[in-house]
Amino acid sequence: MEVIIQPDAVAACKLVARQIEKLVKQKPHAVLGLATGSTPLPLYAELVRLHREEGLDFSGVRTFNLDEYVGLPSGHPASYRAFMQENLFRHVRFAASHIPDGLAEDIPAECEAYETEIRKAGGIDLQILGIGSDGHIGFNEPASSLASRTRIKTLTPRTRADNARFFGTPEEVPHHVITMGIGTILEAGQVVMLAFGEGKAAAVAGAVEGPLSAMNPASALQLHPRGVVFLDEPAAARLTRSDYYRWVFDNKPDWQK
Ligand code: GLP
């Protein structure tokens, strides 16, 4: 896996935005996999800027979000639909934007339909991921099957506590979510994981340099032929080979850039 360490989140997100720009220019009908949480906010701000100031056209691009809470009333400000609307979709027009429906009456059918929609779109070209402090990607909590598909999951107390800041009270954080599976994520053409801040350092070290293990779901990226991890300095602090990763990045041949 390629590890790119940048001075801060904004610098890292600018590089990722350029990668997305390259993809969209090469393939105007590209399919993007999107993530929520604080981590991708500078990336979405940069995509909005590229759209507004440089005319980057997303009108042929379709998007699929990783996950959604189950049971939040429609329009709830902490729902991932509201998050995406606020931070990206109200600024940039896409051809279609898919988010799992956390209010579906038949959740297994909704999960199956989500997988079918991804397949019908031709698969995800580039998937953006954040990482939970316990190593979760999407909402695939530790011990999730590495072959899992879109399904309902139960959040751990740690993830509910981590995400409580988006809700009025910790009790309001739902226990259940719909998330793409790790198997679903690994089928994307490229996977780009972002992690910023010291709170992510242990999970990142486990994902990049630890053993492949369902106990650190992000370690599944080790199985992906085109997995890239973008970090700021604090998130990279517990890597043992960061000098090597920096050297590789600084000495990339032109054809690889
Ligand atoms: C949530 C999301 C993940 C995200 C994680 C980290 O659990 N389901 O996709 O990566 O939070 O959140 P943050 O970026 O706010 O640290």
Residues whose N, C-alpha, C, O or C-beta is under 5 A from the ligand:
A	BS01	GLP	A35 T36 G37 S38 T39 D67 G130 I131 G132 H136 G138 F139
